[in-house]
């Protein structure tokens, strides 16, 4: 049996496992139980009452977090030469096309988001086997395949994230850093939850938001009361 460290024991002692906390309480408690020596990410796990194997119950979307993620997002823009200046001015770290496609084919994926344009998706599509499993494949539904390259880069830099339900019916997403004020963590988390609620598939029956858990990197998870999100 794995030995529980002193700091984790201390964190666990502050959580009432029989209680479902309000989102406000959970965000404050999360800061108390996080003792990592770095600025940990705040993660949300939302279990949905959907069957992701059915196309009409897939939940996927984007959300602009009001206070950003706190993460320095590295953006690659794959575009034609006439769009390169626009991408660089918007703050993209990497801009180009064929050279980067070859780098990715060689295994390079040191970026967080890839943005491209419709006219080059033929070339980008060939990278699906590398980018798909890493969640890096551009998609028009998430705004990462667009002619408005500059705006797409700015949105991502400002805190726009994309999410999708996994095969177990759970949406996992990082929404903040523990260094954020509890109110900002709450507002970012609530924005994600409200967006997920708006995307409820018509085919989904029964309870939609089954559970919500809040945690930080290496911290125990906190059960969030779903009554406020019942639909």
Residue frames as a rotation matrix with the C-alpha (Angstrom) as fourth column:
UNK 1
0.575 0.818 0.000 0.00
0.818 -0.575 0.000 0.00
0.000 0.000 -1.000 0.00
UNK 2
-0.060 -0.617 0.785 1.38
0.540 -0.681 -0.495 3.42
0.840 0.394 0.374 -0.98
UNK 3
-0.297 -0.148 -0.943 2.45
0.929 -0.271 -0.251 5.63
-0.218 -0.951 0.218 1.91
UNK 4
0.601 0.566 0.565 0.63
0.646 -0.759 0.073 8.94
0.470 0.321 -0.822 2.20
UNK 5
-0.448 -0.867 0.217 2.96
0.612 -0.475 -0.633 11.89
0.652 -0.151 0.743 2.74
UNK 6
-0.558 0.144 -0.817 2.59
0.738 -0.364 -0.568 14.38
-0.380 -0.920 0.097 5.57
UNK 7
-0.878 0.190 -0.439 1.48
-0.293 -0.939 0.180 17.24
-0.378 0.287 0.880 3.30
UNK 8
-0.647 0.677 -0.351 -1.13
-0.223 0.272 0.936 15.12
0.729 0.684 -0.025 1.55
UNK 9
-0.417 0.473 -0.776 -2.47
0.842 0.522 -0.134 13.91
0.342 -0.709 -0.616 4.92
UNK 10
-0.708 0.086 -0.701 -2.77
0.366 -0.805 -0.468 17.51
-0.604 -0.588 0.538 6.00
UNK 11
-0.853 0.394 -0.341 -4.60
-0.517 -0.551 0.655 18.44
0.070 0.736 0.674 2.79
UNK 12
-0.533 0.659 -0.530 -6.97
0.189 0.704 0.685 15.47
0.825 0.265 -0.500 3.09
UNK 13
-0.586 0.267 -0.765 -7.77
0.809 0.134 -0.572 16.40
-0.051 -0.954 -0.294 6.69
UNK 14
-0.813 0.239 -0.530 -9.20
-0.123 -0.961 -0.246 19.73
-0.569 -0.135 0.811 5.48
UNK 15
-0.653 0.583 -0.483 -11.68
-0.615 -0.036 0.788 18.10
0.442 0.812 0.382 3.09
UNK 16
-0.342 0.662 0.667 -14.99
-0.537 0.445 -0.717 16.71
-0.771 -0.603 0.203 4.31
UNK 17
-0.982 -0.150 -0.114 -15.49
-0.179 0.559 0.810 13.75
-0.058 0.816 -0.576 1.94
UNK 18
-0.498 0.865 0.067 -19.17
0.800 0.487 -0.351 13.54
-0.336 -0.121 -0.934 2.93
UNK 19
0.143 0.535 -0.833 -19.84
0.227 -0.837 -0.498 17.08
-0.963 -0.118 -0.241 1.75
UNK 20
0.057 -0.077 0.995 -20.52
0.989 -0.134 -0.067 18.58
0.138 0.988 0.068 -1.66
UNK 21
-0.397 -0.341 -0.852 -19.06
0.580 -0.813 0.055 22.10
-0.711 -0.472 0.521 -1.52
UNK 22
0.818 0.543 -0.190 -20.47
0.241 -0.623 -0.744 25.15
-0.522 0.563 -0.641 -3.24
UNK 23
0.559 -0.635 0.533 -18.24
0.689 -0.002 -0.724 26.39
0.461 0.773 0.437 -6.05
UNK 24
0.569 -0.315 0.759 -17.30
-0.408 -0.910 -0.072 29.43
0.714 -0.268 -0.647 -3.94
UNK 25
0.753 -0.258 0.606 -16.27
-0.543 0.277 0.793 27.22
-0.372 -0.926 0.069 -1.00
UNK 26
0.798 -0.424 0.428 -14.38
0.511 0.853 -0.105 24.81
-0.321 0.303 0.897 -3.24
UNK 27
0.574 -0.587 0.570 -12.30
0.362 -0.442 -0.820 27.55
0.734 0.678 -0.041 -4.85
UNK 28
0.504 -0.373 0.779 -11.25
-0.752 -0.634 0.183 28.93
0.425 -0.678 -0.600 -1.46
UNK 29
0.766 -0.164 0.622 -10.53
-0.337 0.721 0.605 25.49
-0.547 -0.673 0.497 -0.04
UNK 30
0.870 -0.434 0.235 -8.44
0.460 0.539 -0.706 24.57
0.180 0.722 0.669 -3.07
UNK 31
0.401 -0.744 0.534 -5.95
-0.301 -0.657 -0.691 27.30
0.865 0.116 -0.488 -2.24
UNK 32
0.459 -0.170 0.872 -5.69
-0.887 -0.036 0.460 25.99
-0.047 -0.985 -0.168 1.34
UNK 33
0.735 -0.086 0.673 -4.94
-0.121 0.960 0.254 22.39
-0.667 -0.268 0.695 0.37
UNK 34
0.863 -0.470 0.186 -2.42
0.299 0.179 -0.937 23.16
0.408 0.864 0.295 -2.38
UNK 35
0.769 -0.634 -0.083 1.16
-0.167 -0.324 0.931 23.07
-0.617 -0.702 -0.355 -1.14
UNK 36
0.606 -0.565 0.561 3.13
0.796 0.421 -0.436 22.56
0.010 0.710 0.704 -4.35
UNK 37
-0.009 -0.729 -0.685 6.30
0.538 -0.581 0.611 24.65
-0.843 -0.363 0.397 -4.64
UNK 38
-0.948 -0.207 0.242 5.25
0.311 -0.437 0.844 25.85
-0.069 0.875 0.479 -8.09
UNK 39
-0.553 0.789 -0.267 2.17
-0.692 -0.614 -0.380 27.70
-0.463 -0.025 0.886 -9.36
UNK 40
-0.784 0.226 0.578 -0.11
0.282 0.959 0.007 24.69
-0.553 0.168 -0.816 -9.82
UNK 41
-0.817 0.573 -0.072 -2.87
-0.272 -0.273 0.923 24.52
0.509 0.773 0.379 -12.40
UNK 42
-0.488 0.777 0.398 -6.51
-0.521 0.106 -0.847 24.42
-0.700 -0.621 0.353 -11.33
UNK 43
-0.942 0.099 -0.319 -8.26
-0.207 0.579 0.789 21.50
0.263 0.809 -0.525 -13.02
UNK 44
-0.201 0.947 0.252 -11.95
-0.847 -0.038 -0.530 20.75
-0.492 -0.320 0.810 -13.40
UNK 45
-0.997 0.016 -0.082 -13.43
-0.025 0.877 0.479 17.30
0.079 0.480 -0.874 -14.12
UNK 46
-0.326 0.945 -0.025 -17.09
-0.846 -0.304 -0.437 17.29
-0.421 -0.121 0.899 -15.18
UNK 47
-0.914 0.103 0.392 -18.86
0.197 0.958 0.208 13.95
-0.354 0.267 -0.896 -15.56
UNK 48
-0.552 0.712 -0.433 -21.72
-0.819 -0.560 0.125 14.23
-0.154 0.424 0.893 -18.04
UNK 49
-0.139 0.623 0.770 -24.78
-0.098 0.765 -0.636 12.09
-0.985 -0.164 -0.046 -18.60
UNK 50
0.493 0.221 -0.842 -23.97
-0.835 -0.154 -0.529 11.45
-0.246 0.963 0.109 -22.26
UNK 51
0.553 -0.351 0.756 -22.76
0.344 0.922 0.176 8.55
-0.759 0.163 0.630 -24.37
UNK 52
0.101 -0.594 -0.798 -19.77
-0.566 -0.694 0.445 9.95
-0.818 0.407 -0.406 -26.33
UNK 53
-0.689 -0.343 0.639 -19.88
0.232 0.731 0.642 6.93
-0.687 0.590 -0.424 -28.65
UNK 54
0.188 0.826 0.531 -23.01
0.935 0.016 -0.355 8.43
-0.301 0.564 -0.769 -30.20
UNK 55
-0.621 -0.526 0.581 -22.33
0.725 -0.667 0.172 11.37
0.297 0.528 0.796 -32.50
UNK 56
0.022 0.720 0.694 -25.50
0.185 -0.685 0.705 13.16
0.983 0.113 -0.148 -31.39
UNK 57
0.926 0.232 -0.296 -24.32
0.323 -0.085 0.943 13.10
0.194 -0.969 -0.154 -27.76
UNK 58
-0.051 -0.999 0.006 -20.81
0.943 -0.050 -0.329 14.43
0.329 -0.011 0.944 -28.33
UNK 59
0.919 0.255 -0.300 -20.02
0.357 -0.862 0.360 17.56
-0.166 -0.438 -0.884 -26.31
UNK 60
-0.144 -0.977 0.159 -17.27
0.976 -0.114 0.183 19.78
-0.161 0.182 0.970 -27.67
UNK 61
0.799 0.459 0.389 -16.74
0.529 -0.843 -0.094 23.51
0.285 0.281 -0.917 -27.67
UNK 62
-0.395 -0.889 0.231 -14.64
0.638 -0.446 -0.627 26.52
0.661 -0.100 0.744 -26.80
UNK 63
0.741 0.571 -0.352 -14.84
0.654 -0.500 0.568 29.04
0.148 -0.651 -0.744 -23.99
UNK 64
-0.044 -0.707 0.706 -13.10
0.163 -0.703 -0.693 32.36
0.986 0.084 0.146 -23.37
UNK 65
0.137 0.041 -0.990 -12.15
0.967 0.211 0.142 32.35
0.214 -0.977 -0.011 -19.70
UNK 66
0.882 0.349 0.317 -12.69
0.315 -0.936 0.156 35.84
0.351 -0.038 -0.936 -18.25
UNK 67
0.776 -0.623 0.098 -9.35
-0.501 -0.513 0.697 35.85
-0.384 -0.590 -0.710 -16.45
UNK 68
0.229 -0.706 -0.670 -7.31
-0.820 0.231 -0.524 33.68
0.524 0.669 -0.526 -18.81
UNK 69
0.794 0.036 -0.607 -5.60
0.127 0.966 0.224 30.44
0.595 -0.254 0.762 -17.83
UNK 70
0.791 -0.581 0.191 -2.48
-0.456 -0.351 0.818 31.98
-0.408 -0.734 -0.543 -16.32
UNK 71
0.319 -0.662 0.679 -0.46
0.504 0.725 0.470 29.86
-0.802 0.192 0.565 -18.72
UNK 72
-0.103 -0.449 -0.888 1.90
-0.645 -0.650 0.403 31.21
-0.757 0.614 -0.223 -21.34
UNK 73
0.590 0.474 0.654 0.38
0.143 0.736 -0.662 29.52
-0.794 0.484 0.367 -24.39
UNK 74
-0.530 -0.812 -0.245 2.80
-0.242 -0.133 0.961 28.72
-0.813 0.568 -0.126 -27.22
UNK 75
0.548 0.836 -0.003 1.09
-0.118 0.074 -0.990 29.12
-0.828 0.543 0.140 -30.59
UNK 76
-0.709 -0.635 0.307 2.12
0.225 0.208 0.952 27.75
-0.669 0.744 -0.005 -33.98
UNK 77
0.369 0.790 -0.490 0.44
-0.377 -0.355 -0.855 29.27
-0.850 0.500 0.167 -37.03
UNK 78
-0.526 -0.421 0.739 0.60
0.490 0.560 0.668 27.24
-0.695 0.714 -0.088 -40.24
UNK 79
0.557 0.749 -0.358 -0.24
0.212 -0.545 -0.811 29.67
-0.803 0.376 -0.462 -43.01
UNK 80
0.504 -0.326 0.800 0.67
0.839 -0.038 -0.543 31.07
0.207 0.945 0.254 -46.41
UNK 81
-0.498 -0.865 -0.061 3.29
0.855 -0.479 -0.199 33.87
0.143 -0.151 0.978 -46.62
UNK 82
-0.427 0.366 0.827 0.66
0.119 -0.884 0.453 36.62
0.896 0.292 0.334 -46.95
UNK 83
0.677 0.734 0.054 -0.67
-0.013 -0.061 0.998 35.80
0.736 -0.676 -0.031 -43.45
UNK 84
0.095 -0.727 -0.680 2.67
0.818 0.447 -0.363 35.51
0.568 -0.522 0.637 -41.67
UNK 85
-0.749 -0.397 0.530 2.96
0.106 -0.862 -0.496 39.17
0.654 -0.316 0.688 -40.63
UNK 86
0.095 0.895 0.436 -0.58
-0.599 -0.299 0.743 39.12
0.795 -0.332 0.507 -39.20
UNK 87
0.694 0.153 -0.704 0.22
0.297 0.829 0.474 36.03
0.656 -0.538 0.530 -37.14
UNK 88
-0.270 -0.904 -0.332 3.47
0.798 -0.018 -0.602 37.45
0.539 -0.428 0.726 -35.78
UNK 89
-0.637 0.080 0.767 1.88
-0.227 -0.970 -0.087 40.79
0.737 -0.230 0.636 -34.88
UNK 90
0.433 0.892 0.125 -0.81
-0.483 0.113 0.868 38.94
0.761 -0.437 0.480 -32.94
UNK 91
0.220 -0.449 0.866 1.85
-0.971 -0.015 0.239 37.19
-0.095 -0.893 -0.440 -30.84
UNK 92
0.988 0.128 -0.092 2.33
-0.141 0.978 -0.156 33.73
0.070 0.167 0.984 -32.37
UNK 93
0.416 -0.881 0.227 5.66
-0.405 0.044 0.913 32.19
-0.814 -0.472 -0.338 -31.34
UNK 94
-0.612 -0.593 0.523 6.04
0.156 0.558 0.815 30.08
-0.775 0.580 -0.249 -34.47
UNK 95
0.459 0.741 -0.491 4.87
-0.368 -0.344 -0.864 31.01
-0.809 0.577 0.115 -37.97
UNK 96
-0.608 -0.629 -0.484 5.40
-0.708 0.154 0.689 29.20
-0.359 0.762 -0.539 -41.27
UNK 97
0.533 0.818 -0.215 4.21
-0.832 0.461 -0.309 26.20
-0.153 0.344 0.927 -43.22
UNK 98
0.722 -0.174 -0.670 6.30
-0.270 0.821 -0.504 23.54
0.637 0.544 0.545 -44.97
UNK 99
-0.369 -0.928 0.053 9.29
-0.384 0.100 -0.918 23.76
0.847 -0.359 -0.393 -42.61
UNK 100
-0.483 0.240 0.842 7.05
-0.866 0.012 -0.500 23.29
-0.130 -0.971 0.202 -39.57
UNK 101
0.673 0.720 -0.171 5.08
-0.740 0.660 -0.133 20.51
0.017 0.216 0.976 -41.21
UNK 102
0.342 -0.648 -0.680 8.34
-0.159 0.674 -0.722 18.65
0.926 0.355 0.127 -41.74
UNK 103
-0.640 -0.558 0.529 9.38
-0.576 -0.107 -0.810 19.32
0.508 -0.823 -0.253 -38.12
UNK 104
0.028 0.753 0.657 6.09
-0.957 0.211 -0.201 17.89
-0.290 -0.623 0.726 -36.86
UNK 105
0.770 0.192 -0.608 6.48
-0.459 0.829 -0.319 14.84
0.443 0.525 0.727 -39.08
UNK 106
-0.134 -0.928 -0.347 9.83
-0.111 0.362 -0.926 14.38
0.985 -0.085 -0.151 -37.35
UNK 107
-0.039 0.216 -0.976 8.14
0.821 0.564 0.092 14.38
0.570 -0.797 -0.199 -33.95
UNK 108
-0.940 -0.341 0.005 8.31
0.285 -0.793 -0.538 18.04
0.188 -0.504 0.843 -32.89
UNK 109
0.067 0.993 0.101 5.22
0.608 -0.121 0.784 19.13
0.791 0.009 -0.612 -30.92
UNK 110
-0.549 -0.370 -0.749 6.59
0.832 -0.321 -0.451 21.73
-0.074 -0.872 0.484 -28.51
UNK 111
-0.838 0.401 0.370 3.51
-0.266 -0.893 0.363 23.96
0.476 0.206 0.855 -28.83
UNK 112
-0.796 0.596 0.105 0.16
0.031 0.213 -0.977 24.26
-0.605 -0.774 -0.188 -27.07
UNK 113
0.349 0.936 -0.030 -2.11
0.130 -0.080 -0.988 25.34
-0.928 0.341 -0.150 -29.94
UNK 114
-0.784 -0.497 0.370 -1.94
0.439 -0.024 0.898 25.17
-0.438 0.867 0.237 -33.73
UNK 115
0.250 0.821 -0.513 -3.90
-0.016 -0.527 -0.850 27.66
-0.968 0.221 -0.119 -35.82
UNK 116
-0.761 -0.495 0.418 -4.20
0.385 0.173 0.906 27.36
-0.521 0.851 0.059 -39.57
UNK 117
-0.370 0.607 -0.703 -6.30
-0.718 -0.668 -0.198 28.45
-0.590 0.431 0.683 -42.54
UNK 118
0.529 0.718 0.452 -8.74
-0.302 0.657 -0.691 26.45
-0.793 0.229 0.564 -44.71
UNK 119
0.791 -0.157 -0.592 -6.57
-0.600 -0.008 -0.800 26.57
0.121 0.988 -0.100 -47.84
UNK 120
-0.230 -0.946 -0.226 -3.70
-0.805 0.316 -0.502 24.65
0.547 0.066 -0.835 -46.22
UNK 121
0.211 0.381 0.900 -5.74
-0.866 0.500 -0.009 22.05
-0.453 -0.778 0.435 -44.32
UNK 122
0.894 0.050 -0.446 -4.87
-0.322 0.762 -0.561 19.55
0.312 0.645 0.697 -47.05
UNK 123
-0.019 -0.985 -0.172 -1.26
-0.219 0.173 -0.960 19.65
0.976 0.019 -0.219 -45.87
UNK 124
-0.458 -0.133 0.879 -2.10
-0.861 -0.182 -0.476 19.90
0.223 -0.974 -0.031 -42.17
UNK 125
0.582 0.799 0.147 -4.54
-0.813 0.571 0.114 16.99
0.007 -0.186 0.983 -42.38
UNK 126
0.485 -0.476 -0.734 -1.66
-0.142 0.785 -0.603 14.67
0.863 0.396 0.313 -43.19
UNK 127
-0.591 -0.743 0.313 -0.33
-0.382 -0.083 -0.920 15.33
0.710 -0.664 -0.235 -39.67
UNK 128
0.331 0.903 0.275 -3.40
-0.697 0.037 0.716 13.82
0.636 -0.429 0.642 -38.02
UNK 129
0.605 -0.114 -0.788 -1.59
0.335 0.934 0.122 10.76
0.722 -0.337 0.604 -36.67
UNK 130
-0.511 -0.834 -0.207 0.89
0.623 -0.194 -0.758 12.99
0.592 -0.517 0.619 -34.83
UNK 131
-0.825 0.141 0.547 -1.39
-0.307 -0.924 -0.225 15.84
0.474 -0.354 0.806 -33.79
UNK 132
0.073 0.980 -0.187 -4.64
-0.326 0.201 0.924 13.98
0.942 -0.006 0.334 -33.10
UNK 133
0.291 0.040 -0.956 -3.52
0.680 0.694 0.236 11.97
0.673 -0.719 0.175 -30.04
UNK 134
-0.651 -0.625 -0.430 -1.97
0.752 -0.457 -0.474 15.14
0.100 -0.632 0.768 -28.56
UNK 135
0.263 0.875 -0.407 -5.12
0.856 -0.406 -0.320 17.22
-0.445 -0.264 -0.855 -29.00
UNK 136
-0.379 -0.555 -0.741 -3.32
0.152 -0.827 0.542 19.62
-0.913 0.093 0.397 -31.32
UNK 137
-0.615 0.141 0.776 -5.24
0.785 0.208 0.584 19.07
-0.079 0.968 -0.239 -34.55
UNK 138
-0.910 0.301 -0.284 -6.80
-0.297 -0.953 -0.059 22.36
-0.288 0.031 0.957 -35.77
UNK 139
-0.551 0.806 0.214 -10.57
0.828 0.561 0.021 22.29
-0.104 0.189 -0.977 -36.12
UNK 140
-0.621 0.355 0.699 -13.04
0.163 -0.813 0.558 24.85
0.767 0.461 0.447 -37.53
UNK 141
0.403 0.868 -0.291 -15.39
0.455 0.086 0.887 24.15
0.794 -0.490 -0.360 -34.59
UNK 142
0.422 -0.314 -0.851 -12.80
0.868 -0.131 0.479 25.43
-0.261 -0.941 0.217 -32.13
UNK 143
0.971 0.047 -0.235 -11.86
-0.009 -0.973 -0.231 28.46
-0.240 0.226 -0.944 -34.21
UNK 144
0.169 -0.986 0.015 -8.38
-0.167 -0.014 0.986 27.18
-0.971 -0.169 -0.167 -35.04
UNK 145
-0.531 -0.234 0.814 -9.08
0.787 0.219 0.577 26.84
-0.313 0.947 0.068 -38.77
UNK 146
0.556 0.715 -0.424 -9.88
0.586 -0.699 -0.410 30.35
-0.590 -0.021 -0.807 -39.92
UNK 147
0.246 -0.445 0.861 -8.94
0.781 -0.435 -0.448 33.19
0.574 0.783 0.240 -42.27
UNK 148
0.705 0.020 0.709 -8.94
-0.296 -0.900 0.320 35.60
0.644 -0.436 -0.629 -39.33
UNK 149
0.214 -0.740 -0.638 -5.55
0.560 0.628 -0.540 34.43
0.800 -0.242 0.549 -38.11
UNK 150
-0.618 -0.527 0.583 -4.78
-0.077 -0.698 -0.712 37.50
0.783 -0.484 0.390 -35.99
UNK 151
0.056 0.741 0.669 -8.00
-0.887 -0.271 0.374 37.30
0.459 -0.614 0.642 -33.97
UNK 152
0.774 0.226 -0.592 -7.62
-0.060 0.956 0.287 33.55
0.631 -0.187 0.753 -33.46
UNK 153
-0.179 -0.923 -0.340 -4.12
0.534 0.199 -0.822 34.03
0.826 -0.329 0.457 -32.02
UNK 154
-0.632 -0.031 0.774 -5.27
-0.442 -0.806 -0.394 36.88
0.636 -0.591 0.495 -29.77
UNK 155
0.438 0.884 0.164 -8.22
-0.708 0.227 0.668 34.84
0.554 -0.409 0.726 -28.48
UNK 156
0.597 -0.283 -0.750 -6.00
0.385 0.922 -0.041 31.90
0.704 -0.264 0.660 -27.55
UNK 157
-0.496 -0.864 0.085 -3.48
0.397 -0.313 -0.863 34.18
0.772 -0.394 0.498 -25.87
UNK 158
-0.459 0.401 0.792 -6.28
-0.653 -0.758 0.005 35.87
0.602 -0.515 0.610 -23.91
UNK 159
-0.729 0.103 0.677 -7.54
-0.554 0.493 -0.671 32.60
-0.403 -0.864 -0.302 -22.45
UNK 160
0.344 0.837 -0.426 -9.75
-0.939 0.296 -0.176 30.90
-0.021 0.460 0.887 -25.01
UNK 161
-0.699 -0.541 0.468 -9.63
-0.553 0.823 0.126 27.13
-0.454 -0.171 -0.875 -24.54
UNK 162
-0.041 0.698 -0.715 -11.29
-0.815 0.391 0.428 24.21
0.578 0.600 0.553 -26.25
UNK 163
-0.579 -0.055 0.813 -12.67
-0.654 0.628 -0.422 21.13
-0.487 -0.776 -0.400 -24.54
UNK 164
-0.094 0.604 -0.792 -14.37
-0.741 0.489 0.461 17.87
0.665 0.630 0.401 -25.44
UNK 165
0.542 0.365 0.757 -15.90
-0.785 0.540 0.303 14.98
-0.298 -0.758 0.580 -23.54
UNK 166
-0.580 -0.796 -0.175 -13.69
-0.813 0.550 0.193 11.89
-0.058 0.254 -0.966 -23.42
UNK 167
-0.476 0.372 -0.797 -14.75
-0.316 0.773 0.550 8.28
0.821 0.514 -0.250 -24.00
UNK 168
-0.724 0.189 -0.663 -15.75
0.642 0.537 -0.547 7.98
0.253 -0.822 -0.510 -20.34
UNK 169
0.297 0.914 0.277 -18.14
0.743 -0.404 0.534 10.93
0.600 0.047 -0.798 -20.53
UNK 170
0.455 -0.220 -0.863 -15.85
0.723 -0.475 0.502 13.34
-0.520 -0.852 -0.057 -18.68
UNK 171
0.704 -0.301 0.644 -14.67
0.255 -0.739 -0.624 16.82
0.663 0.603 -0.443 -19.63
UNK 172
0.346 -0.690 -0.636 -11.23
0.862 -0.034 0.505 17.61
-0.370 -0.723 0.583 -18.21
UNK 173
0.478 -0.215 0.852 -9.92
0.489 -0.741 -0.461 21.16
0.730 0.637 -0.249 -18.40
UNK 174
-0.388 -0.620 -0.682 -7.41
0.914 -0.355 -0.197 23.48
-0.120 -0.700 0.704 -16.75
UNK 175
0.459 0.750 0.476 -9.11
0.776 -0.599 0.196 26.78
0.432 0.279 -0.858 -15.94
UNK 176
0.859 -0.174 0.481 -6.68
-0.327 -0.910 0.254 28.82
0.394 -0.375 -0.839 -13.83
UNK 177
-0.249 -0.911 -0.329 -3.59
0.150 0.299 -0.942 28.86
0.957 -0.284 0.062 -11.65
UNK 178
0.208 0.327 -0.922 -3.70
0.913 0.274 0.303 28.45
0.352 -0.904 -0.241 -7.86
UNK 179
-0.735 -0.563 -0.377 -2.10
0.657 -0.728 -0.194 31.89
-0.166 -0.390 0.906 -7.53
UNK 180
-0.512 0.636 0.577 -5.34
0.155 -0.592 0.791 33.42
0.845 0.494 0.205 -8.86
UNK 181
-0.741 0.438 0.509 -7.71
-0.669 -0.421 -0.612 35.08
-0.054 -0.794 0.605 -6.41
UNK 182
-0.778 0.462 0.426 -10.46
0.271 0.858 -0.435 32.58
-0.567 -0.223 -0.793 -5.37
UNK 183
0.168 0.893 -0.417 -13.09
-0.124 -0.400 -0.908 34.76
-0.978 0.204 0.043 -7.04
UNK 184
-0.023 -0.260 -0.965 -11.24
-0.966 -0.245 0.089 34.62
-0.259 0.934 -0.246 -10.36
UNK 185
-0.958 -0.280 0.055 -10.91
-0.267 0.947 0.179 30.84
-0.102 0.157 -0.982 -10.11
UNK 186
-0.412 0.888 0.203 -14.65
0.314 0.347 -0.884 30.65
-0.856 -0.300 -0.422 -9.42
UNK 187
0.298 0.563 -0.771 -15.56
-0.494 -0.600 -0.629 32.90
-0.817 0.568 0.099 -12.35
UNK 188
-0.447 -0.518 -0.729 -13.37
-0.894 0.235 0.382 30.96
-0.026 0.823 -0.568 -14.78
UNK 189
-0.967 0.091 0.239 -14.77
0.051 0.984 -0.168 27.63
-0.250 -0.151 -0.956 -13.58
UNK 190
-0.148 0.985 -0.084 -18.34
0.160 -0.060 -0.985 28.89
-0.976 -0.159 -0.149 -13.75
UNK 191
0.054 0.113 -0.992 -17.79
-0.852 -0.514 -0.104 30.16
-0.522 0.850 0.069 -17.30
UNK 192
-0.832 -0.394 -0.391 -16.67
-0.539 0.743 0.397 26.68
0.134 0.541 -0.830 -18.39
UNK 193
-0.812 0.545 0.209 -19.60
0.334 0.727 -0.600 25.00
-0.479 -0.417 -0.772 -16.64
UNK 194
0.038 0.866 -0.499 -22.17
-0.184 -0.485 -0.855 27.38
-0.982 0.124 0.141 -18.10
UNK 195
-0.227 -0.196 -0.954 -20.74
-0.958 -0.133 0.255 26.78
-0.177 0.972 -0.157 -21.59
UNK 196
-0.989 -0.128 -0.071 -20.96
-0.136 0.984 0.119 23.01
0.055 0.128 -0.990 -21.11
UNK 197
-0.466 0.884 0.039 -24.58
0.280 0.189 -0.941 23.41
-0.840 -0.427 -0.336 -19.97
UNK 198
0.097 0.494 -0.864 -25.44
-0.655 -0.622 -0.430 25.42
-0.749 0.608 0.263 -23.10
UNK 199
-0.443 -0.388 -0.808 -24.01
-0.883 0.343 0.320 22.59
0.153 0.856 -0.495 -25.22
UNK 200
-0.438 0.325 0.838 -26.27
-0.355 0.794 -0.493 19.90
-0.826 -0.514 -0.232 -23.74
UNK 201
-0.970 0.081 -0.229 -27.20
-0.187 0.350 0.918 17.57
0.154 0.933 -0.324 -26.63
UNK 202
-0.172 0.984 0.040 -30.91
-0.968 -0.177 0.177 17.24
0.182 -0.008 0.983 -27.31
UNK 203
0.222 0.226 -0.948 -30.43
-0.320 0.936 0.149 13.45
0.921 0.270 0.280 -27.32
UNK 204
-0.796 -0.587 -0.148 -29.02
-0.032 0.284 -0.958 13.40
0.605 -0.758 -0.244 -23.76
UNK 205
0.314 0.947 -0.066 -31.55
-0.080 0.095 0.992 12.06
0.946 -0.306 0.105 -21.26
UNK 206
0.586 -0.019 -0.810 -31.60
0.749 0.393 0.533 12.13
0.308 -0.919 0.245 -17.46
UNK 207
0.762 -0.353 -0.543 -29.12
0.200 -0.670 0.715 14.05
-0.616 -0.653 -0.440 -15.33
UNK 208
0.865 -0.443 0.235 -26.71
0.143 -0.230 -0.963 16.00
0.481 0.866 -0.136 -17.52
UNK 209
-0.018 -0.874 0.486 -24.17
-0.642 -0.363 -0.675 17.33
0.766 -0.325 -0.555 -14.99
UNK 210
0.603 0.281 -0.747 -23.53
0.202 0.851 0.484 14.22
0.772 -0.442 0.456 -12.90
UNK 211
0.664 -0.425 -0.616 -20.52
0.672 -0.023 0.740 15.42
-0.329 -0.905 0.270 -10.91
UNK 212
0.689 -0.526 0.498 -17.98
-0.066 -0.730 -0.680 18.23
0.721 0.436 -0.538 -10.77
UNK 213
0.695 -0.543 -0.471 -14.60
0.678 0.278 0.680 17.90
-0.238 -0.792 0.562 -9.07
UNK 214
0.837 -0.457 0.300 -12.05
-0.310 -0.849 -0.428 20.65
0.451 0.265 -0.852 -8.58
UNK 215
0.722 -0.677 -0.145 -8.37
0.578 0.473 0.665 19.97
-0.382 -0.564 0.733 -7.94
UNK 216
0.686 -0.627 -0.370 -4.94
-0.708 -0.692 -0.141 21.42
-0.168 0.359 -0.918 -8.46
UNK 217
0.320 -0.661 -0.679 -1.78
-0.387 0.562 -0.731 19.72
0.865 0.496 -0.076 -9.67
UNK 218
-0.584 -0.616 -0.529 -0.93
0.088 0.599 -0.796 17.07
0.807 -0.511 -0.296 -7.02
UNK 219
-0.739 0.352 0.574 -3.81
-0.672 -0.342 -0.657 18.05
-0.035 -0.871 0.489 -4.68
UNK 220
-0.725 0.627 0.285 -6.77
0.504 0.765 -0.402 15.90
-0.470 -0.147 -0.870 -3.59
UNK 221
-0.727 0.528 0.440 -10.02
0.255 -0.388 0.886 16.62
0.638 0.756 0.148 -5.42
UNK 222
-0.855 0.506 -0.113 -12.97
-0.124 -0.411 -0.903 18.56
-0.503 -0.758 0.415 -4.00
UNK 223
-0.533 0.759 0.374 -16.55
0.846 0.471 0.250 17.50
0.013 0.449 -0.893 -4.73
UNK 224
-0.969 0.227 -0.098 -18.57
-0.231 -0.972 0.032 20.48
-0.088 0.054 0.995 -6.01
UNK 225
-0.351 0.924 0.154 -22.33
0.223 0.241 -0.945 20.58
-0.910 -0.297 -0.290 -5.40
UNK 226
-0.915 -0.022 0.402 -24.04
0.401 0.025 0.916 20.17
-0.030 0.999 -0.014 -8.78
UNK 227
-0.066 0.978 -0.198 -27.43
0.870 -0.041 -0.491 21.52
-0.488 -0.205 -0.848 -7.65
UNK 228
0.052 0.030 -0.998 -26.52
-0.074 -0.997 -0.034 24.98
-0.996 0.075 -0.050 -8.92
UNK 229
-0.655 -0.397 -0.643 -25.87
-0.655 -0.125 0.745 23.51
-0.376 0.909 -0.178 -12.36
UNK 230
-0.561 0.515 0.648 -28.88
0.390 0.855 -0.341 21.21
-0.730 0.061 -0.681 -12.60
UNK 231
-0.599 0.416 -0.684 -30.80
-0.753 -0.582 0.306 21.48
-0.271 0.699 0.662 -15.88
